[in-house]
Amino acid sequence: MNILASHRGRIWFDLLAAQMTVKEGAVPSLLIGEGELSGRTCSLLLIQPDAHNRYPRARHGEVGLLEGWALAEAVSHIVSQEATVEPVHKSAIIAIVDVPSQAYGRREEALGIHQALAGAVSAYAQARQAGHPVISLLVGKAMSGAFLAHGYQANSILALNDSGVMVHAMGKAAAARITMRSEDALDELAKTVPPMAYDLKSFATLGLIDDFIDVSSAIAPSPEDIELVQRQLVQAVKNLGGDTQITKRLQGENRGASRLVRERLRAQWKSAAPK
């Protein structure tokens, strides 16, 4: 399988963490930056390619067994360290996202990659519910289980307005095989079925993307680009106003069916309640 590792995430991590303390997480594929964002303590988390990863399927930036547990440990540590801190003063957690997929492999499945990634999801959700502002910055691919584990649980999701930034449940080649369509046919289908699209605008209609950031270059950002992204991250934290939920996603333009299902379930639940 010929996969080219993307280094977009590392480019943006290095620029945003320039004045921070940087360290490896439990594995070399997890980088952590600790410092301040406009006066507020924050942590940057990045999953990056690791050519020497002991699991070959996780060498190009995929989120595998080790990455899932490492993310869970890193986020849980932040939460436990600030357990007694008032929510208004809790540090922000910023996930820099450039992940092509979860690590597909027999060993990963046998050793419970679903549990490792669920651990990361749970840690991010607990951080959010504990009052930590959790922001995701999409700078490259945000694909399948990798995005679910690293970034999807954020209070707010920001994305660089660039054609190289994509959100989807599955890579296009894999989706074509599963649906028994050509990639061109998938593109046609995406015109009427937004969840099948790979462009950010379509996913924004599902309530996933809170804001787009127009930069001059996503791979060679200028000082002005960096300053703009920093301002947007700070504003995203301020906009939360202490809200720990992500139910606002249900207000997306193409989430009508989701809202209707929930309304009917609530009505059935109430009608079945003991009198």
Disulfide bonds with the S-S distance in Angstrom:
none
